[in-house]
Amino acid sequence: QVQLVESGGGLVQPGGSLRLSCAASGIIFSINAMGWYRQAPGKQRELVATRSSGGITNYADSVKGRFTISRDNTKNTVYLQMNNLKPEDTAVYYCKIGGTWGQGTLVTVSS
């Protein structure tokens, strides 16, 4: 049974940083593409960043230069480092590995 457990969300002031983590179990982590998505209130879920099993990354234009997706195959964990956060980054963030979604973690950017 594939399980993804996310952590790292919270309240942060504009300009601050957070690192989200998504720990996977029950999956061959290293061969799967993975990504982070987010859904703001009243909006559709959107792609934030993806990373292929070969290391190719892709970012939404709105987060380029501020967010970094990375993975640690030894820990079966994918990360999203978020710097210079803006109020418009407020959303529930979801990881996705293969075809499985995490439960989501709330990020609130507010002063």
N, C-alpha and C positions, 0 to 999 in steps of 0.2 A: 504494500500500500504506500503510495507516494504521499509524502507530507511535507509541506513548506511552512516554516514558522518565521514570521517576520518580527523585527524589533527595531527600536531606535527612533520611532516617531516622538513627537512632542511639540511643545510650544517654544518658539524661538523668535527673537526680535529680527526685524529687517537687517540684512547684512550679516547675519549670523550663519552658523554652519550646523549641519547634522549629518550623521552617517547612518544609513539604514542597512540592516542585515537581513538576509533571508537564508535560513539554514534548511537544507534539504535532507530527507531520508527516504529510503525505498526507491532510489532512482540512481542510474549510472550517471553521476553528475557530470563527469568530464566530457561526455559525448553530446551533451544537450546544449542547444542554444538557450539563452536566458535573457530576461528583460525586466524592466521596471515600467509600470504604467501608473497613471494617476487619474482620479476622478474628483473633480471639484463639485460643490453643491450645484445642482441644476444643470450640470454639463455631462457630456458623454465621456467615457473613459478614453484616455489618449496615451499614445506611446511617449515615454520619456527617454529611455535609452535601452539599447539591446547590445548583446555581445554574443557572437557566434562561438561555436566550439573551437574554431580556428583563430579566435581572437579579434575578429573584425567587429568594430563598434559603430554604432549609429545613434545619433542624438537628435531630439527635437530641436528645432532652431531656437526655441525659447530658453533652452537650458545649455546650449553649447558654450563652452568656456567656463561654466559654473559647476556643472555636475560631471561626475566621473563614475562609470560603472566598472567594477572589477570583480574577479572571482578568485577564490582560493580552493583549488581542487582537493587539497589535503584536509580541508575542513568542510567540504561540500557546502560552501557558503558563497553567495553573491552579495556584493555590497553596492550601495549607491552613496557616494560622497557628494554632499550638496553644500556648496559654498555661496556666499553672497546671496542669501535667500531673500526673496521678495514676497510681498503679500499675495501676489498672484500665483505663487507656488503652493498656496494653501490647498490641500486636497488629501484624500485618502490614497496612499501609495500601495500598489500591489506588485509583487514579484510574480513572474511566470517562468517556469522551467519546463521545457517540453510543452505538454498540453495542460499542465497543472498550474492553478492559481493559488497564491497565498491568501490569507484571510484579510489582509490589508492593515495598514498602520497609518494613523492620522498625523499629518504634519500641519501645524498652524503657525503661520508667520504673521506676527502682529506685535505692535508696540503697546 
